[in-house]
Amino acid sequence: MNDLLPSANAVLSATPARWASLAQTIPGELLALPPAAGEWSVLECLQHLLDMEPIFQFRIKALLAGRDIPAYDPDSEGTKPEAGRTAAEMAADFARLRSASLAALALLTADDLGRRSVHQELGQVTLGELVHEWAAHDLNHTVQAERALMQPFIRGSGPWQKYFTDHLVGE
């Protein structure tokens, strides 16, 4: 992709509004409903994005400085959504954090994309690979959240359920 920085910026810029829309329009009980045992709910996907935003900022700085990057395990290091905190509040916090990340992204140049560092788990990585992963990560967890939202509707669709088998999450 020759236009990685503007393309990634477009994806990363769109994500907060998508989450704000979900948070403001979908009933809270649907947002909190896991699609299946052991799977993340919409709120857990959003919390993960909140957890990751400072990590992406840290990783950019580390790559620019040539410092090693520690691994991150969301299952053991991530946080759970806080009780009593609304999805809209979480989405607003995410938008605020993302704004700072986009400012950091705007400072990158095409020459920076080749900078290398060592990731503790993955080995040698480039800043360009991180930017690709960041955009894919956003889209992945947005799709994951939407798939979680689909589950009660798919399961209740009777004979039409056969049209959604690619999206059905095991119970």
C-alpha positions in Angstrom: 0.0 0.0 0.0 1.7 3.2 -1.2 -0.6 5.5 0.8 -0.4 3.7 4.2 -0.4 6.8 6.4 -3.4 8.5 4.9 -5.3 5.2 4.6 -4.5 4.2 8.1 -5.4 7.7 9.3 -8.8 7.4 7.6 -9.6 4.1 9.3 -8.3 5.2 12.7 -10.2 8.5 12.4 -13.5 6.8 11.6 -13.4 4.3 14.5 -14.3 6.7 17.4 -17.5 7.8 15.6 -18.5 4.2 14.9 -18.1 3.3 18.6 -19.9 6.5 19.7 -22.8 5.6 17.4 -23.0 2.0 18.8 -22.7 3.3 22.4 -25.4 5.9 22.0 -28.0 3.9 20.1 -27.8 0.3 21.1 -29.4 -0.8 24.4 -26.9 -1.4 27.2 -28.1 -5.0 27.8 -27.1 -5.8 24.2 -23.8 -4.1 24.5 -23.0 -6.2 27.7 -24.2 -9.5 26.2 -21.3 -11.9 25.3 -22.0 -13.7 22.0 -21.0 -17.0 23.6 -19.2 -18.3 26.7 -15.6 -17.0 26.7 -16.2 -14.5 23.9 -16.0 -10.7 24.3 -19.1 -8.5 24.5 -19.3 -5.2 22.7 -18.3 -3.4 26.0 -15.3 -5.7 26.4 -14.2 -5.0 22.8 -14.5 -1.2 23.5 -12.6 -1.6 26.8 -9.8 -3.5 24.9 -9.6 -0.6 22.5 -9.3 1.8 25.5 -6.6 -0.4 27.0 -4.7 -0.6 23.7 -4.7 3.1 22.8 -1.9 4.2 25.1 0.0 1.0 24.1 -0.1 2.0 20.4 1.2 5.4 21.4 4.0 3.8 23.4 4.9 1.5 20.5 5.2 4.4 18.0 7.5 6.2 20.4 9.6 3.0 21.0 9.9 2.3 17.2 10.9 5.9 16.5 13.6 5.7 19.3 14.7 2.2 18.3 13.7 0.7 21.7 12.5 -2.8 22.2 8.7 -3.3 22.5 7.3 -5.5 25.3 4.6 -8.0 24.6 1.1 -7.4 25.7 -1.5 -10.1 26.7 -5.0 -8.6 26.8 -6.3 -11.6 28.7 -3.9 -11.2 31.6 -3.1 -7.4 31.4 -6.3 -6.0 30.0 -9.0 -4.5 32.2 -12.7 -5.2 32.4 -15.4 -2.5 31.8 -16.0 -0.6 35.0 -19.4 -1.3 36.6 -21.7 1.8 36.4 -19.7 3.3 33.5 -21.8 3.8 30.4 -20.8 2.8 26.9 -21.1 6.4 25.9 -18.6 7.4 28.6 -16.3 4.7 27.4 -16.6 5.8 23.8 -16.0 9.4 24.7 -12.8 8.4 26.6 -11.7 6.4 23.6 -12.3 9.3 21.3 -10.2 11.5 23.5 -7.3 9.0 23.6 -7.6 8.4 19.8 -7.3 12.2 19.2 -3.9 12.2 20.8 -2.9 9.1 18.9 -3.9 10.7 15.6 -1.8 13.7 16.4 1.2 11.4 16.9 0.4 9.6 13.7 0.2 12.9 11.8 3.9 13.5 12.7 5.0 10.3 11.0 6.6 10.4 7.5 6.9 7.7 4.9 10.6 7.5 5.8 9.7 6.6 9.4 7.8 3.5 8.3 11.0 1.5 7.8 12.2 2.1 11.3 12.8 -1.2 13.1 12.6 -2.5 16.7 12.3 -5.8 18.4 9.0 -6.9 19.8 9.4 -9.3 22.7 7.0 -11.8 21.2 7.1 -11.2 17.5 10.8 -10.4 16.8 11.8 -7.6 14.5 9.0 -5.3 13.4 8.8 -2.1 11.5 6.8 1.0 12.2 4.9 0.4 8.9 3.9 -3.0 10.1 2.7 -1.5 13.3 0.5 1.1 11.4 -1.0 -1.7 9.3 -1.7 -3.8 12.4 -3.2 -0.8 14.2 -5.8 -0.2 11.5 -6.5 -3.9 11.2 -6.9 -4.1 15.0 -9.5 -1.4 14.9 -11.5 -3.0 12.2 -11.1 -6.5 13.7 -12.6 -5.4 17.1 -15.3 -3.4 15.5 -16.4 -6.4 13.4 -16.0 -8.6 16.6 -18.4 -6.2 18.4 -20.9 -6.2 15.6 -20.8 -9.9 15.4 -21.5 -10.1 19.2 -24.5 -7.8 18.6 -25.8 -10.1 15.8 -26.0 -13.2 17.9 -29.4 -12.8 19.6 -30.9 -11.7 16.3 -29.4 -14.6 14.4 -30.5 -17.2 16.9 -34.0 -15.8 16.8 -34.3 -15.7 13.0 -35.8 -19.2 12.7 -35.4 -20.6 9.1 -33.4 -17.5 8.0 -30.6 -18.5 10.4 -29.0 -20.6 7.7 -28.1 -17.4 5.9 -25.9 -16.3 8.9 -23.9 -19.4 9.5 -20.6 -17.5 8.7 -21.4 -15.1 11.6 -22.9 -17.4 14.2 -20.7 -17.7 17.3 -20.8 -21.1 19.1 -22.7 -21.2 22.3 
